[in-house]
Amino acid sequence: MKNLFNVPMVRMFGIAALVAVIGFSMVSCDDDPGGDPNPGGGTLEFELLTEYSARIPANVDTYRVRNGTVTSGAVVIPATHEGKAVTEIPPNGFAQTSITSVTIPDSITYIGAYAFYLCDRLTSVTFQGTIELDITTFDTSDLRTKYLEGGPGTYTRTSGTQMALSVWTKQ
């Protein structure tokens, strides 16, 4: 009976399978998912914007940020990632997380619909610049209204246990 392992095709398959297993092991052991560590824990996820994905044409070749593995605690969004500006938070970017505060740098120019939807533990938002907010960015029209009237600064929730029913004050 002929030994199947002497057949060149079977040898190539075996080598290819071994390379695939080693390659998969190297990828699965990677500790850096490509995001930035966040002070509150977890890693933010970044997407490089193209002419087809940028909400604002001037944001091409910049980054959009979303929660990634960040699910709770304080969030500090960096102004840059890999040497390029971070300019957008997409729709639903941090929705339904348990974040308690967020600092939004002045590099952010657009925050999408429902970006902070159902973030009932969110009690502090710091805007470091002027940002275009979708009408539904936050679960509350009070925060959006106060920001549009008061501009950059830190806003804290002064009453209400749910975002939708809360009252915000600029510090």
C-alpha positions as CSV (number, residue, x, y, z in Angstrom):
1,M,0.0,0.0,0.0
2,K,1.3,3.4,-0.9
3,N,2.1,5.9,1.9
4,L,-0.2,8.9,1.4
5,F,2.3,11.3,3.1
6,N,4.7,10.8,0.2
7,V,2.3,12.3,-2.2
8,P,3.4,16.0,-2.8
9,M,-0.2,17.4,-2.7
10,V,-0.8,15.9,0.8
11,R,2.5,17.3,2.0
12,M,1.6,20.8,0.7
13,F,-1.8,20.6,2.4
14,G,-0.1,19.5,5.7
15,I,2.4,22.4,5.6
16,A,-0.4,24.9,4.7
17,A,-2.5,23.6,7.6
18,L,0.5,24.0,10.0
19,V,1.2,27.5,8.8
20,A,-2.5,28.4,9.2
21,V,-2.6,27.1,12.8
22,I,0.6,28.9,13.7
23,G,-0.6,32.1,12.1
24,F,-4.0,31.9,13.9
25,S,-2.3,31.3,17.2
26,M,-0.2,34.4,16.7
27,V,-3.2,36.6,15.8
28,S,-5.3,35.2,18.7
29,C,-2.5,35.9,21.2
30,D,-2.2,39.5,20.2
31,D,-2.9,41.7,23.2
32,D,-3.3,45.0,21.3
33,P,-6.6,45.1,19.4
34,G,-5.4,48.3,17.6
35,G,-7.3,50.8,19.8
36,D,-6.2,53.2,22.5
37,P,-6.5,52.2,26.2
38,N,-9.0,54.3,28.1
39,P,-8.6,55.6,31.7
40,G,-11.9,54.0,32.7
41,G,-10.9,50.6,31.3
42,G,-11.3,48.9,28.0
43,T,-10.1,50.0,24.5
44,L,-11.7,52.5,22.2
45,E,-12.2,51.4,18.6
46,F,-11.1,53.7,15.7
47,E,-12.0,53.7,12.0
48,L,-10.1,55.7,9.4
49,L,-12.6,57.8,7.4
50,T,-12.6,57.8,3.6
51,E,-14.5,60.0,1.1
52,Y,-17.3,57.4,1.3
53,S,-17.6,57.1,5.1
54,A,-16.9,60.6,6.4
55,R,-20.0,62.5,7.7
56,I,-18.4,65.8,6.9
57,P,-16.2,66.0,3.8
58,A,-13.4,67.8,5.6
59,N,-13.1,64.7,7.9
60,V,-11.6,62.5,5.2
61,D,-8.3,60.8,6.4
62,T,-9.2,61.3,10.0
63,Y,-10.6,58.9,12.6
64,R,-14.0,58.0,13.9
65,V,-14.2,56.6,17.5
66,R,-16.6,54.3,19.2
67,N,-16.7,52.4,22.5
68,G,-14.9,49.3,21.4
69,T,-14.5,47.3,24.6
70,V,-15.3,50.3,26.8
71,T,-18.6,49.5,28.6
72,S,-18.4,51.6,31.8
73,G,-16.5,54.3,33.8
74,A,-15.0,57.5,32.6
75,V,-14.2,57.9,28.9
76,V,-11.6,60.3,27.6
77,I,-11.6,60.5,23.8
78,P,-8.2,61.4,22.5
79,A,-7.8,64.3,20.0
80,T,-5.5,62.2,17.8
81,H,-4.9,58.5,17.0
82,E,-1.9,57.3,15.1
83,G,-0.9,60.9,14.2
84,K,-4.3,61.8,12.7
85,A,-7.2,63.8,14.2
86,V,-10.2,62.0,15.8
87,T,-13.1,63.9,14.3
88,E,-16.3,61.9,14.6
89,I,-18.4,59.8,17.0
90,P,-20.7,57.6,14.8
91,P,-24.4,56.9,15.4
92,N,-24.8,54.6,18.4
93,G,-21.0,55.0,19.1
94,F,-21.4,54.6,22.9
95,A,-25.1,53.7,23.1
96,Q,-26.3,51.5,25.9
97,T,-23.1,51.5,27.8
98,S,-22.7,52.3,31.5
99,I,-20.2,55.1,31.1
100,T,-20.3,57.7,33.8
101,S,-18.5,60.6,32.1
102,V,-17.1,61.5,28.8
103,T,-14.5,64.1,27.7
104,I,-14.9,65.1,24.0
105,P,-11.9,66.9,22.6
106,D,-12.1,70.0,20.3
107,S,-11.0,67.8,17.4
108,I,-14.5,66.2,17.3
109,T,-16.7,68.0,14.9
110,Y,-19.6,65.6,14.6
111,I,-21.5,63.3,16.9
112,G,-24.1,61.0,15.3
113,A,-27.6,60.1,16.2
114,Y,-28.1,58.1,19.4
115,A,-24.4,58.1,20.1
116,F,-25.1,58.2,23.8
117,Y,-28.5,56.7,23.8
118,L,-29.6,54.9,27.0
119,C,-26.4,55.9,28.9
120,D,-28.4,56.3,32.1
121,R,-25.2,56.3,34.3
122,L,-23.8,59.3,32.3
123,T,-23.6,62.2,34.7
124,S,-20.8,64.4,33.3
125,V,-20.0,65.5,29.7
126,T,-17.1,67.8,28.9
127,F,-17.2,69.5,25.5
128,Q,-13.8,71.0,24.7
129,G,-14.9,72.6,21.4
130,T,-17.8,73.4,19.1
131,I,-19.5,70.2,17.8
132,E,-22.3,69.5,15.5
133,L,-24.8,67.4,17.5
134,D,-27.6,65.4,16.0
135,I,-30.9,66.1,17.6
136,T,-30.9,62.6,19.1
137,T,-27.2,62.4,20.1
138,F,-28.2,62.2,23.8
139,D,-31.3,60.7,25.4
140,T,-32.2,64.2,26.6
141,S,-33.0,67.4,24.8
142,D,-32.0,69.3,28.0
143,L,-28.2,68.5,27.6
144,R,-28.3,69.4,23.9
145,T,-30.1,72.6,24.5
146,K,-27.8,73.6,27.3
147,Y,-24.7,72.9,25.2
148,L,-26.1,74.9,22.2
149,E,-26.8,77.8,24.5
150,G,-23.6,77.6,26.7
151,G,-21.0,76.2,24.3
152,P,-17.9,74.3,25.4
153,G,-17.5,73.3,29.0
154,T,-18.5,70.6,31.5
155,Y,-22.1,69.8,32.0
156,T,-23.3,67.7,34.9
157,R,-26.6,66.0,35.5
158,T,-28.2,67.7,38.5
159,S,-31.4,65.7,38.7
160,G,-33.1,62.7,37.2
161,T,-32.1,59.1,37.4
162,Q,-32.6,58.4,33.7
163,M,-31.0,60.4,30.8
164,A,-34.3,61.1,29.2
165,L,-35.7,62.8,32.3
166,S,-32.6,64.5,33.5
167,V,-31.7,68.2,34.0
168,W,-28.2,69.4,33.1
169,T,-26.2,72.3,34.4
170,K,-23.0,73.9,33.0
171,Q,-20.2,74.1,35.6
